Amino acid sequence: MSKFCANGHQMEDSWELCPYCQKTGAVDTPAPGKTRIQSGDTVLSGRPPAAPGGGAGAGAGFGGARKTVVIGEKPAGAVVGWFVALNGNQMGEDFRVRDGHNVLGTSPDCEIVVDDTTVSAKHASLRRKDGKFWLTDLDSTNGTFVNDATEPIAREEIKDNDTIKLGKLALKFKCL
């Protein structure tokens, strides 16, 4: 009999803590014919499996081979640049900038997550539009600065090799 955590991850019978989400509280296997699908689960797309007793025509109308997709995962845009941390806990680490909208901050749901107490949860955003990069402060507590500026920005175009400061964290910007 399979064992599942409260979030639906399958666990070994001997495990008390789910290795995926660190949740406890095992629940029984879903009833036959029922499935437990949540964000992050994988499902098959394309042709459904043949029904029991189904012949060669089972699944007709679904073209192509089946493939696995992740529910709730948005496709990542192309990498168009990166930031390199110049100081702080993550000094030397690089952060990919993807095409479109990138939010920088300490919140886990940001596209670029940094570890610095002077950076707000959603501190700034970087958007690539028409081949230009626009940095916007998101009403952060300690401000967003570009290069050696002493006044925080509201919105400003940044270019290759510019240094931005989020609070006390300095990041070098490189674009492709």
C-alpha positions in Angstrom: 0.0 0.0 0.0 1.4 3.4 -0.9 1.7 6.3 1.5 1.2 9.9 0.6 2.0 13.2 2.5 -0.7 15.9 3.0 0.4 17.5 -0.4 0.0 14.2 -2.3 3.7 13.2 -2.7 4.2 9.5 -2.6 6.4 8.4 0.3 8.1 5.1 1.4 6.1 3.4 4.1 8.9 3.9 6.6 9.2 7.7 6.1 7.6 10.0 8.6 8.5 13.3 6.8 8.1 14.0 3.0 11.4 14.7 1.4 9.8 17.0 -1.2 7.7 19.4 0.9 8.8 18.5 4.5 5.2 17.8 5.5 4.0 15.0 7.8 0.5 13.5 8.1 0.4 10.6 5.7 -2.9 9.9 4.0 -4.2 6.8 2.4 -3.9 5.9 -1.2 -6.6 7.6 -3.4 -9.6 5.4 -4.1 -9.5 3.4 -7.3 -10.3 5.6 -10.3 -9.6 8.8 -8.4 -6.4 10.8 -8.9 -4.9 13.6 -6.8 -3.5 16.2 -9.1 -1.9 19.4 -7.7 0.5 22.0 -8.9 3.9 20.5 -9.5 2.5 17.0 -10.3 3.3 15.4 -13.6 0.6 14.2 -15.9 0.6 12.7 -19.4 -0.6 14.8 -22.3 -1.6 13.6 -25.7 -3.3 10.2 -26.3 -4.9 8.8 -23.2 -4.2 5.2 -22.3 -6.5 2.6 -23.8 -9.5 1.7 -21.6 -9.6 -1.8 -20.2 -11.0 -4.0 -23.0 -10.5 -1.2 -25.5 -9.4 -2.2 -29.0 -7.2 -0.6 -31.5 -9.5 2.4 -31.7 -9.0 3.4 -28.1 -7.7 7.0 -27.8 -8.6 7.8 -31.4 -8.7 11.5 -32.1 -5.6 12.3 -30.1 -2.7 12.9 -32.5 1.0 12.4 -31.7 2.9 10.7 -29.0 2.3 11.2 -25.3 4.6 13.4 -23.3 4.9 14.4 -19.7 4.2 18.0 -18.7 4.4 19.7 -15.3 1.1 21.2 -14.0 1.4 24.8 -12.9 5.0 25.3 -14.3 5.2 28.3 -16.6 7.7 27.9 -19.5 10.9 29.9 -19.0 11.8 32.5 -21.5 15.1 32.6 -23.2 18.1 33.8 -21.2 18.9 37.4 -22.3 21.5 38.4 -19.6 22.5 37.9 -16.0 23.4 39.6 -12.8 26.5 38.8 -10.7 26.5 39.6 -7.0 29.5 41.8 -6.1 29.1 41.7 -2.3 27.0 40.1 0.4 26.2 36.5 1.2 26.0 35.5 -2.4 29.1 37.3 -3.7 30.2 35.8 -7.0 26.9 34.0 -7.7 25.1 34.7 -11.0 21.4 35.1 -11.6 19.9 34.5 -15.0 17.7 37.2 -16.6 15.0 35.8 -18.8 13.2 37.5 -21.7 10.1 39.4 -20.4 9.5 40.4 -16.8 11.9 39.5 -13.9 11.2 40.5 -10.3 14.2 40.8 -8.0 13.8 40.4 -4.2 14.0 38.1 -1.2 10.6 36.5 -1.8 10.8 32.8 -3.0 8.3 33.6 -5.8 10.6 36.2 -7.4 12.4 35.3 -10.6 15.7 36.4 -9.1 15.9 35.6 -5.4 18.6 37.2 -3.4 19.6 36.7 0.3 20.2 40.2 1.8 18.4 41.8 4.8 18.5 45.3 3.1 16.5 44.0 0.1 12.7 44.0 0.1 10.6 41.0 -0.7 9.7 42.3 -4.1 12.3 45.1 -4.5 12.6 45.8 -8.2 11.7 44.5 -11.6 13.7 44.2 -14.8 11.8 44.1 -18.1 13.3 43.6 -21.6 11.3 45.4 -24.2 12.3 46.3 -27.8 15.9 45.2 -27.1 16.2 47.6 -24.1 16.3 46.7 -20.4 14.2 48.8 -18.0 14.8 48.6 -14.2 11.8 49.7 -12.0 11.8 50.1 -8.3 8.8 48.4 -6.7 8.4 50.9 -3.8 11.3 49.2 -1.9 12.2 50.2 1.6 15.9 51.0 0.8 15.7 52.1 -2.8 17.2 51.0 -6.1 20.3 52.7 -7.5 22.1 52.5 -10.8 25.9 52.9 -11.0 27.2 55.7 -8.7 23.9 57.6 -8.4 23.1 59.0 -5.0 19.4 59.3 -5.7 17.2 56.2 -6.0 15.5 55.5 -9.3 11.8 55.0 -10.1 12.4 53.6 -13.6 15.6 53.7 -15.7 17.1 52.0 -18.7 20.2 49.9 -17.8 22.9 48.7 -20.1 25.6 46.1 -20.2 28.1 46.4 -17.3 25.9 48.7 -15.3 26.0 48.1 -11.5 22.7 48.2 -9.7 22.2 48.4 -5.9 19.3 47.0 -4.1 19.7 48.2 -0.6 23.3 47.4 0.2 23.5 44.5 -2.4 25.5 45.4 -5.5 24.9 43.5 -8.7 26.7 43.8 -12.0 24.5 43.5 -15.1 25.6 41.6 -18.2 23.3 41.4 -21.3 23.6 39.0 -24.3 
